[in-house]
Amino acid sequence: MISTTSKAAGFLLFAMSPFAVAQTPPPPSPGAAPTPMHVQGLTVTPKNGQTGDQQWADRYACDGWSKTQSGFDPAQPPAGVSASDLASRRDQYQRAMSACFEGRGYTVAVAAAAAPPPPPVYVVPQSGFRYHSLLVQIEGGYTLTHGNTAESLNGGWNTGLGLTWYPSSSLPLGLRLDANYSRFDATTRSLNAASQTLGTGVDLGHQDIYGADLDAEFDFRMSQHVKGYLYGGAGRYRESTTFQQIAYSPGYVCYYYCYPAYIGYDYDVAHNTTGWLNSWNAGMGFEFALQDPVRFFVEARYQRILSSSSNKMQEFVPIRVGLRF
């Protein structure tokens, strides 16, 4: 006669056995075909034609038994343990899973470790000079007057826009087209001379010069980020000269209240614009590579504009800074 205690002990041993089924989870789908399973780094393949339902039941049972044997739950790893201790417990759990599945009629193999993702690639922005066949430039700066021109015009400002074309990457030669606009104020000497010529008082005067140059450019590399260049060529310009007189007329000025006063204004007493005049120039500059294709440059040139009368010319030294891109 078997005692109640003996029956309880036998049931406990059977429940702890790797061949015991603790609880069957809901099957994924009825009649699913047997397929290999990937369980915690193991590839588990049925040898005895186990159905999909049986595979899931065995997987559930082996997971519970392996947790009991190893004291490790991969879904809830213990906190506060060293990395080596954690790896040891995970290995014990995996060995218990392998033994359990093999005992239930499966072939077990360690799954191949997935290749680690490639490290992120940091793309370094392009720097230095790279070949571009066509570049646009914007520029501006201050223009010094030279020679006889300095007697009639003070220095002034200039601005421009242009294109540079490099036909070949193997030759340091370019063709450059610049459209420019400059303004200069008349000197006191020029105003006095205009007063005598016009027979009336001249208080203000200025000259606008606008046109374009077509230049050849020769580059010489100084470093990866710095180059110098020489350039020169010819162009066509027009000169527009204006003389003005300041006059006053009675009126009212209002600021909180209005009161009578003389109000000044200026008006043109003479204005003249030449036809298109021939010009030539030569200069040099330095260019600095920023983030490709942007370059910063500074340059100076000597420029001479011929007048309609052969014995007169205008001489300037434009100093410009700008960007090419």
C-alpha positions as CSV (number, residue, x, y, z in Angstrom):
1,M,0.0,0.0,0.0
2,I,1.4,3.4,-1.1
3,S,1.2,6.2,1.4
4,T,-0.1,9.7,0.7
5,T,3.4,11.1,1.4
6,S,5.0,8.8,-1.2
7,K,2.5,9.9,-3.8
8,A,3.2,13.6,-3.2
9,A,7.0,13.0,-3.4
10,G,6.6,11.2,-6.7
11,F,4.4,13.9,-8.2
12,L,7.0,16.5,-7.1
13,L,9.8,14.6,-8.8
14,F,7.8,14.3,-12.0
15,A,6.9,18.0,-12.0
16,M,10.6,19.0,-11.8
17,S,11.6,16.6,-14.5
18,P,12.6,18.2,-17.9
19,F,10.0,15.9,-19.6
20,A,7.1,17.2,-17.6
21,V,4.6,19.6,-19.2
22,A,3.8,22.3,-16.6
23,Q,1.1,24.2,-18.5
24,T,0.2,24.5,-22.2
25,P,0.0,28.1,-23.5
26,P,-2.5,29.1,-26.2
27,P,-1.4,27.7,-29.5
28,P,-0.5,30.3,-32.2
29,S,-2.8,28.8,-34.8
30,P,-4.5,25.4,-35.3
31,G,-2.7,23.1,-37.6
32,A,0.5,25.2,-37.9
33,A,3.3,23.3,-39.7
34,P,6.3,22.3,-37.5
35,T,9.1,24.8,-37.9
36,P,12.4,25.4,-36.2
37,M,12.2,27.8,-33.3
38,H,14.8,30.3,-32.1
39,V,14.8,30.4,-28.3
40,Q,17.2,32.5,-26.3
41,G,20.1,32.1,-28.7
42,L,19.3,28.5,-29.6
43,T,17.9,27.0,-32.8
44,V,15.6,24.2,-31.9
45,T,14.4,21.8,-34.7
46,P,11.9,19.0,-34.1
47,K,13.1,15.5,-34.9
48,N,10.0,13.5,-34.3
49,G,7.4,15.4,-36.3
50,Q,6.2,17.4,-33.4
51,T,3.2,19.6,-34.3
52,G,3.3,23.4,-33.9
53,D,1.1,23.0,-30.8
54,Q,3.5,20.6,-29.2
55,Q,6.5,22.8,-30.0
56,W,4.9,25.7,-28.2
57,A,4.0,23.5,-25.2
58,D,7.5,22.1,-25.0
59,R,9.0,25.6,-25.3
60,Y,6.8,26.8,-22.4
61,A,7.7,23.8,-20.2
62,C,11.4,24.0,-20.9
63,D,11.5,27.7,-20.2
64,G,9.9,27.2,-16.7
65,W,12.2,24.3,-15.9
66,S,15.3,26.1,-17.0
67,K,14.4,29.1,-14.8
68,T,14.1,26.8,-11.9
69,Q,17.4,25.0,-12.6
70,S,19.5,28.1,-13.2
71,G,17.8,30.7,-11.1
72,F,17.8,33.1,-14.0
73,D,14.9,34.7,-15.9
74,P,16.0,36.2,-19.2
75,A,12.9,38.4,-19.3
76,Q,13.8,39.9,-15.9
77,P,17.6,39.7,-15.3
78,P,18.7,40.4,-11.8
79,A,20.0,43.8,-10.9
80,G,23.1,44.6,-8.9
81,V,25.2,41.7,-10.1
82,S,28.5,41.8,-12.0
83,A,28.6,41.3,-15.8
84,S,30.5,38.0,-15.4
85,D,28.0,36.7,-12.9
86,L,25.1,37.7,-15.2
87,A,26.8,35.9,-18.1
88,S,27.3,32.8,-16.0
89,R,23.7,32.6,-15.1
90,R,22.6,33.2,-18.6
91,D,24.9,30.3,-19.8
92,Q,23.4,28.0,-17.1
93,Y,19.9,28.8,-18.3
94,Q,20.8,28.2,-21.9
95,R,22.4,24.8,-21.1
96,A,19.3,23.8,-19.2
97,M,17.1,24.8,-22.1
98,S,19.3,22.7,-24.5
99,A,19.1,19.6,-22.2
100,C,15.3,20.0,-21.9
101,F,14.6,20.2,-25.6
102,E,17.0,17.4,-26.5
103,G,15.2,15.2,-23.9
104,R,11.9,16.0,-25.7
105,G,13.1,15.0,-29.1
106,Y,14.6,18.1,-30.6
107,T,18.0,19.0,-32.2
108,V,19.5,22.0,-30.5
109,A,22.2,24.2,-31.9
110,V,23.6,27.5,-30.8
111,A,22.3,30.2,-33.1
112,A,24.9,32.2,-35.0
113,A,25.4,35.6,-33.4
114,A,24.0,38.4,-35.5
115,A,26.7,40.6,-36.9
116,P,27.0,43.9,-35.0
117,P,25.7,46.9,-36.8
118,P,28.4,48.9,-38.6
119,P,29.7,51.9,-36.6
120,P,28.2,55.2,-37.7
121,V,30.2,56.9,-40.4
122,Y,31.0,60.6,-39.9
123,V,31.2,62.3,-43.2
124,V,33.8,65.1,-43.0
125,P,32.7,68.2,-44.9
126,Q,34.7,68.8,-48.1
127,S,37.4,71.3,-47.5
128,G,40.1,72.8,-49.7
129,F,39.8,73.7,-53.4
130,R,37.9,71.4,-55.7
131,Y,37.3,71.9,-59.3
132,H,34.1,73.6,-60.5
133,S,33.9,74.7,-64.0
134,L,31.7,77.8,-63.3
135,L,31.6,80.0,-60.2
136,V,29.5,83.0,-59.3
137,Q,31.0,85.9,-57.4
138,I,29.6,88.8,-55.5
139,E,32.0,91.6,-54.5
140,G,32.3,95.1,-53.1
141,G,34.7,97.5,-51.5
142,Y,36.5,100.9,-51.6
143,T,38.0,102.5,-54.7
144,L,41.0,104.8,-54.5
145,T,41.3,107.5,-57.1
146,H,44.7,108.0,-58.7
147,G,46.6,110.6,-60.6
148,N,44.6,113.5,-62.1
149,T,41.4,111.7,-61.1
150,A,42.2,112.3,-57.5
151,E,42.1,116.0,-58.1
152,S,38.5,115.9,-59.2
153,L,37.0,112.9,-57.4
154,N,37.4,111.6,-53.8
155,G,37.6,107.9,-53.2
156,G,34.3,106.0,-53.3
157,W,32.6,102.7,-52.9
158,N,32.0,99.9,-55.4
159,T,30.0,96.8,-55.8
160,G,29.8,94.1,-58.4
161,L,28.6,90.7,-59.6
162,G,30.4,88.2,-61.9
163,L,31.1,84.8,-63.3
164,T,34.4,82.9,-63.5
165,W,34.7,80.0,-66.0
166,Y,37.5,77.4,-65.7
167,P,37.7,75.4,-68.9
168,S,39.8,72.5,-67.5
169,S,40.7,71.1,-64.1
170,S,44.3,70.5,-65.3
171,L,45.0,74.1,-66.2
172,P,45.1,77.0,-63.6
173,L,43.5,79.4,-66.1
174,G,40.1,81.0,-66.0
175,L,38.0,83.5,-67.8
176,R,36.3,86.1,-65.7
177,L,33.4,88.5,-66.4
178,D,32.6,91.3,-63.8
179,A,29.9,93.9,-63.9
180,N,30.7,96.8,-61.6
181,Y,29.1,100.0,-60.3
182,S,31.0,102.7,-58.4
183,R,30.2,106.2,-57.0
184,F,32.6,109.0,-56.2
185,D,32.0,112.4,-54.6
186,A,33.5,115.5,-56.3
187,T,36.4,117.3,-54.6
188,T,36.2,120.9,-53.6
189,R,38.5,121.8,-56.5
190,S,36.1,120.1,-58.9
191,L,33.1,122.0,-57.5
192,N,34.8,125.3,-57.8
193,A,35.8,124.6,-61.4
194,A,32.2,123.6,-62.2
195,S,30.9,126.8,-60.6
196,Q,33.2,128.9,-62.9
197,T,32.3,126.8,-66.0
198,L,28.5,126.9,-65.3
199,G,28.4,130.5,-64.1
200,T,26.4,129.5,-61.0
201,G,27.1,128.1,-57.5
202,V,27.8,124.4,-57.3
203,D,27.5,122.9,-53.8
204,L,27.5,119.1,-54.5
205,G,28.7,116.8,-57.1
206,H,29.2,113.1,-57.8
207,Q,30.1,110.7,-60.5
208,D,28.7,107.2,-61.2
209,I,30.7,104.8,-63.2
210,Y,29.2,101.5,-64.4
211,G,30.3,98.8,-66.8
212,A,31.9,95.4,-67.2
213,D,35.4,93.8,-67.5
214,L,36.4,90.6,-69.3
215,D,39.6,89.3,-67.7
216,A,41.9,86.3,-67.9
217,E,42.9,84.8,-64.5
218,F,45.9,82.8,-63.7
219,D,45.9,80.9,-60.4
220,F,48.8,79.7,-58.3
221,R,48.2,77.3,-55.4
222,M,49.8,78.3,-52.1
223,S,48.3,75.6,-49.8
224,Q,45.3,73.4,-49.7
225,H,43.1,76.3,-48.6
226,V,44.9,79.3,-50.0
227,K,45.7,80.4,-53.5
228,G,46.8,83.6,-55.2
229,Y,45.9,84.8,-58.6
230,L,46.8,87.4,-61.3
231,Y,44.2,88.8,-63.6
232,G,43.8,91.4,-66.2
233,G,41.8,92.4,-69.3
234,A,39.6,95.0,-70.9
235,G,36.2,96.4,-70.4
236,R,33.6,99.1,-71.4
237,Y,32.3,101.8,-69.0
238,R,30.1,104.8,-68.9
239,E,30.6,107.9,-66.6
240,S,27.6,109.9,-65.4
241,T,28.5,113.2,-63.7
242,T,26.0,115.3,-61.7
243,F,26.5,118.8,-60.2
244,Q,23.9,120.1,-57.7
245,Q,23.1,123.4,-56.0
246,I,21.5,123.7,-52.6
247,A,18.6,126.2,-52.4
248,Y,16.4,127.4,-49.5
249,S,12.7,128.3,-49.7
250,P,10.4,129.5,-46.9
251,G,8.1,126.9,-45.4
252,Y,7.0,125.3,-42.1
253,V,8.7,122.8,-39.9
254,C,6.5,120.8,-37.6
255,Y,7.6,119.1,-34.4
256,Y,4.9,119.1,-31.8
257,Y,3.9,122.4,-33.3
258,C,4.6,124.1,-36.6
259,Y,6.8,127.2,-37.1
260,P,8.0,129.0,-40.2
261,A,11.6,128.2,-41.4
262,Y,13.7,128.0,-44.5
263,I,13.9,124.5,-45.9
264,G,16.9,123.4,-47.9
265,Y,16.8,121.2,-50.9
266,D,19.2,120.4,-53.7
267,Y,18.6,120.3,-57.5
268,D,20.7,119.5,-60.5
269,V,22.4,122.3,-62.3
270,A,24.3,120.0,-64.7
271,H,24.2,116.4,-65.7
272,N,26.2,114.5,-68.3
273,T,26.6,110.9,-69.2
274,T,29.3,109.8,-71.6
275,G,29.1,107.0,-74.2
276,W,30.7,103.7,-73.7
277,L,34.4,104.1,-73.0
278,N,37.2,101.6,-73.4
279,S,39.0,100.4,-70.2
280,W,41.8,98.1,-69.2
281,N,42.9,96.7,-65.9
282,A,45.4,94.4,-64.2
283,G,45.5,93.2,-60.6
284,M,46.1,90.4,-58.1
285,G,44.2,88.7,-55.3
286,F,44.1,85.9,-52.7
287,E,41.4,83.3,-52.3
288,F,40.6,81.2,-49.3
289,A,38.7,78.0,-49.4
290,L,35.7,77.7,-47.0
291,Q,33.2,74.9,-47.1
292,D,33.1,73.7,-50.7
293,P,32.3,75.4,-53.1
294,V,32.3,78.7,-51.1
295,R,35.5,80.8,-51.3
296,F,36.4,84.1,-49.8
297,F,38.6,86.5,-51.8
298,V,40.3,89.9,-51.5
299,E,41.8,91.6,-54.5
300,A,43.1,94.9,-55.8
301,R,43.6,96.1,-59.4
302,Y,44.8,99.1,-61.3
303,Q,42.1,100.4,-63.7
304,R,42.2,103.0,-66.4
305,I,39.2,104.3,-68.3
306,L,40.0,106.2,-71.5
307,S,38.0,109.4,-72.1
308,S,36.4,110.5,-75.3
309,S,39.2,113.1,-75.6
310,S,42.6,111.3,-76.2
311,N,44.5,113.4,-73.6
312,K,42.3,112.6,-70.6
313,M,41.7,109.4,-68.7
314,Q,40.4,108.2,-65.3
315,E,42.6,106.1,-63.0
316,F,41.3,104.0,-60.1
317,V,42.5,101.3,-57.7
318,P,39.4,99.3,-56.6
319,I,40.0,97.2,-53.5
320,R,37.4,94.5,-53.2
321,V,36.4,91.6,-51.0
322,G,33.8,89.0,-52.0
323,L,32.6,85.4,-52.1
324,R,32.7,82.9,-54.9
325,F,30.4,79.9,-54.9
